Amino acid sequence: MMIIWIPSPARPQPYLKRPKRERRPAGIEAAELQEIFLWKTKQESRDLSERDIERVSDEIADVFIFLTYLCHEFKIDLLEVTQQKIKKNGEKYPVQKSKGSNRKYNEL
């Protein structure tokens, strides 16, 4: 796993060791990411300005940083569990049954 944070007395991380508090900022940052697209049309959301791309990049990075705090706390390898989840989703939503459908896996 890539290290993006190193403990330092000069930069304390108040969220570490408090999973409930670590989860909130990740959700807030995800909401800030959604806000960028809130009033854009489908086409506008595809053709972002350089400024909006920078904002999207910053919010994605913020979400990622807070997720790594949680992963650190619970000793979770983010890339490994992401691969496992992709595999699970493939099993839950086989293409032949789910393509073009918005139904939940237990309704296919």
N, CA, C and O of each residue as an XYZ file, in Angstrom:
432
protein
N       0.844     -1.177      0.000
C       0.000      0.000      0.000
C       0.892      1.243      0.000
O       1.900      1.289      0.705
N       0.526      2.223     -0.773
C       1.265      3.473     -0.852
C       1.071      4.273      0.446
O      -0.039      4.341      0.974
N       2.132      4.864      0.944
C       2.034      5.692      2.148
C       1.791      7.130      1.719
O       2.596      7.710      0.990
N       0.676      7.707      2.172
C       0.412      9.101      1.825
C       0.388      9.989      3.065
O       0.244     11.207      2.969
N       0.531      9.370      4.215
C       0.524     10.133      5.454
C       1.526      9.511      6.405
O       1.549      8.296      6.598
N       2.339     10.344      6.984
C       3.310      9.889      7.975
C       3.040     10.663      9.257
O       3.005     11.893      9.224
N       2.847      9.980     10.395
C       2.573     10.684     11.647
C       3.650     11.722     11.946
O       4.843     11.476     11.767
N       3.204     12.870     12.399
C       4.139     13.940     12.711
C       3.540     14.833     13.787
O       2.378     15.225     13.678
N       4.313     15.168     14.833
C       3.791     16.081     15.863
C       3.448     17.452     15.279
O       2.585     18.154     15.805
N       4.123     17.830     14.196
C       3.858     19.128     13.588
C       2.519     19.157     12.853
O       1.953     20.229     12.639
N       2.015     17.997     12.470
C       0.749     17.924     11.733
C      -0.095     16.799     12.327
O      -0.202     15.725     11.735
N      -0.688     17.036     13.479
C      -1.495     15.978     14.098
C      -2.744     15.681     13.273
O      -3.303     16.563     12.621
N      -3.157     14.446     13.315
C      -4.353     14.018     12.592
C      -5.427     13.686     13.620
O      -5.425     12.581     14.164
N      -6.337     14.598     13.901
C      -7.331     14.373     14.955
C      -8.304     13.249     14.648
O      -8.971     12.756     15.558
N      -8.405     12.827     13.386
C      -9.373     11.802     13.055
C      -8.863     10.391     13.298
O      -9.655      9.456     13.416
N      -7.554     10.229     13.373
C      -7.026      8.888     13.577
C      -7.458      8.345     14.934
O      -7.558      9.077     15.918
N      -7.703      7.069     14.953
C      -8.144      6.337     16.150
C      -9.586      6.636     16.517
O     -10.044      6.258     17.596
N     -10.305      7.310     15.633
C     -11.723      7.606     15.872
C     -12.493      7.314     14.584
O     -12.821      8.242     13.845
N     -12.786      6.048     14.303
C     -13.424      5.690     13.034
C     -14.713      6.463     12.742
O     -14.993      6.781     11.586
N     -15.499      6.766     13.777
C     -16.734      7.510     13.542
C     -16.416      8.891     12.967
O     -17.100      9.365     12.060
N     -15.385      9.526     13.497
C     -14.996     10.848     12.997
C     -14.306     10.763     11.647
O     -14.407     11.695     10.850
N     -13.612      9.675     11.370
C     -12.941      9.514     10.082
C     -13.950      9.343      8.955
O     -13.713      9.789      7.833
N     -15.059      8.708      9.247
C     -16.069      8.430      8.232
C     -16.774      9.706      7.781
O     -17.087      9.845      6.598
N     -17.024     10.617      8.675
C     -17.756     11.839      8.329
C     -17.048     12.679      7.281
O     -17.683     13.057      6.296
N     -15.760     12.992      7.440
C     -15.114     13.814      6.412
C     -15.115     13.151      5.037
O     -15.222     13.850      4.029
N     -15.001     11.841      4.967
C     -15.035     11.156      3.671
C     -16.383     11.405      2.998
O     -16.437     11.650      1.793
N     -17.454     11.346      3.757
C     -18.790     11.612      3.216
C     -18.968     13.061      2.798
O     -19.583     13.349      1.772
N     -18.431     13.963      3.592
C     -18.513     15.386      3.264
C     -17.755     15.671      1.974
O     -18.250     16.390      1.106
N     -16.567     15.112      1.848
C     -15.773     15.328      0.637
C     -16.466     14.705     -0.573
O     -16.423     15.279     -1.660
N     -17.104     13.544     -0.411
C     -17.841     12.926     -1.517
C     -19.011     13.822     -1.930
O     -19.313     13.945     -3.117
N     -19.663     14.444     -0.953
C     -20.755     15.373     -1.267
C     -20.234     16.598     -2.015
O     -20.900     17.105     -2.917
N     -19.056     17.071     -1.647
C     -18.462     18.201     -2.359
C     -18.150     17.823     -3.803
O     -18.263     18.655     -4.703
N     -17.761     16.582     -4.024
C     -17.530     16.091     -5.380
C     -18.845     16.088     -6.164
O     -18.882     16.532     -7.311
N     -19.904     15.598     -5.562
C     -21.217     15.577     -6.220
C     -21.709     16.988     -6.535
O     -22.338     17.219     -7.568
N     -21.421     17.913     -5.650
C     -21.885     19.287     -5.821
C     -21.367     19.909     -7.126
O     -22.060     20.719     -7.741
N     -20.172     19.540     -7.541
C     -19.605     20.073     -8.772
C     -20.502     19.748     -9.962
O     -20.597     20.543    -10.897
N     -21.159     18.595     -9.941
C     -21.991     18.140    -11.051
C     -23.473     18.466    -10.872
O     -24.268     18.229    -11.782
N     -23.848     18.998     -9.729
C     -25.252     19.133     -9.342
C     -26.136     19.765    -10.409
O     -27.166     19.185    -10.755
N     -25.786     20.904    -10.932
C     -26.661     21.617    -11.865
C     -26.185     21.525    -13.305
O     -26.657     22.277    -14.158
N     -25.271     20.628    -13.587
C     -24.772     20.480    -14.953
C     -25.649     19.500    -15.734
O     -26.178     18.532    -15.187
N     -25.781     19.781    -17.019
C     -26.478     18.827    -17.891
C     -25.569     17.623    -18.105
O     -24.401     17.635    -17.716
N     -26.115     16.595    -18.721
C     -25.327     15.401    -19.016
C     -24.105     15.774    -19.858
O     -22.998     15.300    -19.601
N     -24.312     16.619    -20.856
C     -23.212     17.012    -21.725
C     -22.202     17.878    -20.976
O     -20.995     17.688    -21.129
N     -22.675     18.818    -20.177
C     -21.771     19.684    -19.408
C     -20.919     18.868    -18.437
O     -19.755     19.190    -18.197
N     -21.511     17.810    -17.884
C     -20.748     16.989    -16.934
C     -19.671     16.174    -17.633
O     -18.725     15.716    -16.991
N     -19.804     15.991    -18.934
C     -18.768     15.302    -19.710
C     -17.683     16.255    -20.196
O     -16.524     15.870    -20.349
N     -18.074     17.502    -20.435
C     -17.157     18.505    -20.994
C     -16.768     19.528    -19.929
O     -17.075     20.713    -20.056
N     -16.097     19.067    -18.891
C     -15.727     19.952    -17.790
C     -14.638     20.935    -18.196
O     -13.768     20.633    -19.013
N     -14.713     22.107    -17.605
C     -13.658     23.103    -17.807
C     -12.409     22.647    -17.057
O     -12.469     21.757    -16.210
N     -11.288     23.268    -17.381
C     -10.046     22.942    -16.661
C     -10.209     23.218    -15.169
O      -9.715     22.462    -14.332
N     -10.897     24.294    -14.846
C     -11.137     24.642    -13.431
C     -11.942     23.542    -12.741
O     -11.610     23.130    -11.629
N     -13.012     23.062    -13.407
C     -13.826     22.004    -12.810
C     -13.056     20.693    -12.697
O     -13.220     19.964    -11.719
N     -12.223     20.388    -13.679
C     -11.401     19.167    -13.601
C     -10.463     19.250    -12.399
O     -10.253     18.260    -11.698
N      -9.900     20.436    -12.165
C      -9.041     20.618    -10.995
C      -9.839     20.434     -9.707
O      -9.358     19.799     -8.768
N     -11.045     20.978     -9.651
C     -11.901     20.818     -8.465
C     -12.258     19.344     -8.241
O     -12.207     18.850     -7.115
N     -12.620     18.649     -9.327
C     -12.950     17.217     -9.233
C     -11.737     16.449     -8.724
O     -11.862     15.597     -7.845
N     -10.570     16.749     -9.272
C      -9.342     16.073     -8.842
C      -9.078     16.285     -7.362
O      -8.727     15.346     -6.648
N      -9.247     17.521     -6.901
C      -9.028     17.823     -5.482
C      -9.989     17.058     -4.587
O      -9.580     16.515     -3.561
N     -11.261     17.007     -4.963
C     -12.245     16.314     -4.129
C     -12.013     14.800     -4.132
O     -12.159     14.147     -3.100
N     -11.655     14.251     -5.282
C     -11.334     12.815     -5.341
C     -10.150     12.518     -4.419
O     -10.153     11.530     -3.685
N      -9.147     13.380     -4.468
C      -7.971     13.187     -3.601
C      -8.370     13.273     -2.130
O      -7.894     12.481     -1.316
N      -9.242     14.226     -1.778
C      -9.689     14.349     -0.388
C     -10.404     13.085      0.077
O     -10.150     12.592      1.177
N     -11.301     12.560     -0.761
C     -12.009     11.321     -0.410
C     -10.998     10.190     -0.211
O     -11.074      9.441      0.763
N     -10.064     10.080     -1.133
C      -9.050      9.025     -1.067
C      -8.232      9.129      0.219
O      -7.964      8.119      0.870
N      -7.838     10.340      0.580
C      -7.033     10.539      1.792
C      -7.789     10.052      3.022
O      -7.229      9.333      3.849
N      -9.059     10.438      3.147
C      -9.822     10.004      4.323
C     -10.066      8.496      4.307
O     -10.096      7.866      5.364
N     -10.239      7.918      3.130
C     -10.374      6.457      3.059
C      -9.094      5.766      3.503
O      -9.140      4.720      4.150
N      -7.947      6.352      3.155
C      -6.693      5.730      3.590
C      -6.528      5.820      5.101
O      -5.920      4.939      5.709
N      -7.060      6.871      5.712
C      -7.024      6.938      7.186
C      -7.790      5.754      7.771
O      -7.310      5.090      8.690
N      -8.985      5.493      7.236
C      -9.778      4.353      7.721
C      -9.061      3.034      7.452
O      -9.030      2.148      8.307
N      -8.491      2.914      6.269
C      -7.765      1.683      5.931
C      -6.584      1.466      6.874
O      -6.305      0.340      7.287
N      -5.902      2.542      7.204
C      -4.784      2.447      8.138
C      -5.268      1.944      9.494
O      -4.664      1.053     10.091
N      -6.358      2.522      9.965
C      -6.903      2.148     11.278
C      -7.266      0.668     11.347
O      -6.994      0.004     12.346
N      -7.883      0.153     10.280
C      -8.376     -1.223     10.297
C      -7.489     -2.190      9.521
O      -7.867     -3.340      9.292
N      -6.301     -1.719      9.113
C      -5.343     -2.559      8.390
C      -5.976     -3.187      7.152
O      -5.896     -4.397      6.940
N      -6.606     -2.337      6.339
C      -7.257     -2.762      5.101
C      -6.406     -2.291      3.929
O      -5.989     -1.134      3.877
N      -6.154     -3.192      2.996
C      -5.455     -2.838      1.767
C      -6.517     -2.376      0.774
O      -7.265     -3.193      0.237
N      -6.584     -1.078      0.530
C      -7.637     -0.478     -0.283
C      -7.680     -1.060     -1.695
O      -8.760     -1.350     -2.209
N      -6.533     -1.230     -2.318
C      -6.517     -1.770     -3.682
C      -6.969     -3.224     -3.712
O      -7.686     -3.638     -4.623
N      -6.553     -3.993     -2.719
C      -6.949     -5.409     -2.655
C      -8.454     -5.552     -2.460
O      -9.094     -6.330     -3.167
N      -9.028     -4.816     -1.515
C     -10.467     -4.952     -1.266
C     -11.286     -4.398     -2.428
O     -12.409     -4.844     -2.664
N     -10.731     -3.431     -3.150
C     -11.417     -2.915     -4.335
C     -11.498     -3.999     -5.400
O     -12.547     -4.184     -6.017
N     -10.406     -4.713     -5.622
C     -10.414     -5.818     -6.581
C     -11.400     -6.912     -6.152
O     -12.114     -7.469     -6.985
N     -11.434     -7.215     -4.858
C     -12.368     -8.217     -4.353
C     -13.811     -7.775     -4.577
O     -14.662     -8.590     -4.935
N     -14.088     -6.490     -4.368
C     -15.443     -5.968     -4.536
C     -15.868     -5.994     -5.999
O     -17.021     -6.295     -6.310
N     -14.940     -5.678     -6.895
C     -15.247     -5.754     -8.327
C     -15.628     -7.191     -8.704
O     -16.568     -7.411     -9.468
N     -14.894     -8.159     -8.162
C     -15.198     -9.566     -8.428
C     -16.579     -9.936     -7.872
O     -17.371    -10.589     -8.552
N     -16.864     -9.517     -6.632
C     -18.175     -9.790     -6.033
C     -19.299     -9.189     -6.871
O     -20.321     -9.833     -7.108
N     -19.100     -7.943     -7.318
C     -20.129     -7.291     -8.131
C     -20.354     -8.046     -9.432
O     -21.488     -8.157     -9.899
N     -19.282     -8.563    -10.019
C     -19.410     -9.357    -11.242
C     -20.229    -10.614    -11.013
O     -20.977    -11.038    -11.894
N     -20.093    -11.210     -9.838
C     -20.865    -12.411     -9.504
C     -22.319    -12.069     -9.197
O     -23.231    -12.809     -9.569
N     -22.530    -10.939     -8.514
C     -23.889    -10.514     -8.160
C     -24.660    -10.018     -9.379
O     -25.868    -10.229     -9.494
N     -23.952     -9.363    -10.274
C     -24.578     -8.738    -11.435
C     -23.979     -9.282    -12.729
O     -23.261     -8.559    -13.420
N     -24.260    -10.549    -13.074
C     -23.716    -11.097    -14.320
C     -24.254    -10.307    -15.520
O     -25.428     -9.941    -15.562
N     -23.381    -10.058    -16.481
C     -23.735     -9.216    -17.627
C     -25.007     -9.703    -18.316
O     -25.880     -8.900    -18.647
N     -25.116    -11.004    -18.533
C     -26.268    -11.536    -19.255
C     -27.596    -11.246    -18.553
O     -28.637    -11.199    -19.210
N     -27.579    -11.053    -17.236
C     -28.808    -10.761    -16.494
C     -28.979     -9.273    -16.201
O     -30.106     -8.780    -16.162
N     -27.892     -8.563    -15.997
C     -28.004     -7.195    -15.496
C     -27.800     -6.097    -16.532
O     -28.110     -4.936    -16.262
N     -27.288     -6.436    -17.708
C     -27.014     -5.409    -18.720
C     -28.300     -4.656    -19.078
O     -29.307     -5.259    -19.447
N     -28.242     -3.340    -18.963
C     -29.378     -2.501    -19.289
C     -30.444     -2.434    -18.209
O     -31.502     -1.838    -18.415
N     -30.176     -3.038    -17.062
C     -31.157     -3.065    -15.976
C     -30.641     -2.260    -14.780
O     -29.441     -2.213    -14.510
N     -31.574     -1.636    -14.081
C     -31.189     -0.937    -12.849
C     -31.706     -1.680    -11.624
O     -31.779     -1.116    -10.532
N     -32.062     -2.938    -11.806
C     -32.556     -3.746    -10.679
C     -31.440     -4.198     -9.780
O     -30.304     -4.377    -10.218
N     -31.769     -4.381     -8.511
C     -30.820     -4.871     -7.528
C     -30.575     -6.366     -7.788
O     -31.409     -7.050     -8.380
N     -29.419     -6.853     -7.334
C     -29.022     -8.228     -7.632
C     -30.059     -9.261     -7.226
O     -30.192    -10.290     -7.889
N     -30.798     -9.009     -6.147
C     -31.785     -9.998     -5.691
C     -33.103     -9.887     -6.461
O     -34.040    -10.637     -6.189
N     -33.184     -8.953     -7.423
C     -34.380     -8.802     -8.236
C     -34.142     -9.229     -9.690
O     -35.053     -9.147    -10.514
N     -32.935     -9.681    -10.004
C     -32.625    -10.076    -11.390
C     -33.244    -11.417    -11.734
O     -33.085    -11.901    -12.855
